[in-house]
Amino acid sequence: MGVQGSGKGTQSALLANDLDLVQISVGDTLRWHIQHHTKLGAQVRRIVDAGELVGDELVESVVRQRLDIHDWNFGFIIDGFPRNRRQAEFFLESYDIDGVIHLDLPDEEVRRRVLARRLCSRCGLDYNLIAHRPEVEDRCDVCGGELVRRADDTEQALANRLRDYHRKTNPVLDLFRRKEFVFTVDARPDRTSVQQFIRKQLDLPPYQPDQL
Ligand code: AMP
């Protein structure tokens, strides 16, 4: 869990790749539907673009359908879910959760990162004009696709998301703290340092960037 731009996607991908976990991102799933003009995509596009939260029933059905596939051997890591009390209760009732990683980032740093974020329109890889610049401006290093801003990475959408986060998502952490293992990580350092810290907290061997 963590506010937008705190590195949820990046840190979960590093854990998932190395530990053979399945990575599940509700935000990525919704963006896929929007990009592919599915019926679900049409239902959620305006909400996602405005940085508002999609309805709980819809999100829960996306999560349930995804988890029902049960395509993992060693477990899954889910990012961007749950985001409010109802989703948290649904999650706690339906699945075994070993732990919650909370990436903590101050609002000013969120703004700085999110407004510099770019996404490859073809393969979905994440870039950041501050920390992870592409070699050629506006082009993906991997597939050459055009780099675009996420439609919800604007000042207004960001303000909505920060408001929702503080109002709805933070209290969920308190709920988890009563039942589950929650640990908070300072998300300000670079991605490798944050990953090392997560692993230390989980008693996992250190991250070896060259091996990935
Ligand atoms: P993310 O990529 O996690 O920042 O999610 C992008 C957008 O997808 C959010 O701003 C919401 O509009 C929607 N979304 C993702 N996860 C959820 C969730 N758990 N509940 C409601 N809306 C969500």
Residues whose N, C-alpha, C, O or C-beta is under 5 A from the ligand:
A	BS01	AMP	V26 G27 D28 L30 I47 V48 G51 E52 L53 V54 V59 G80 F81 P82 R83
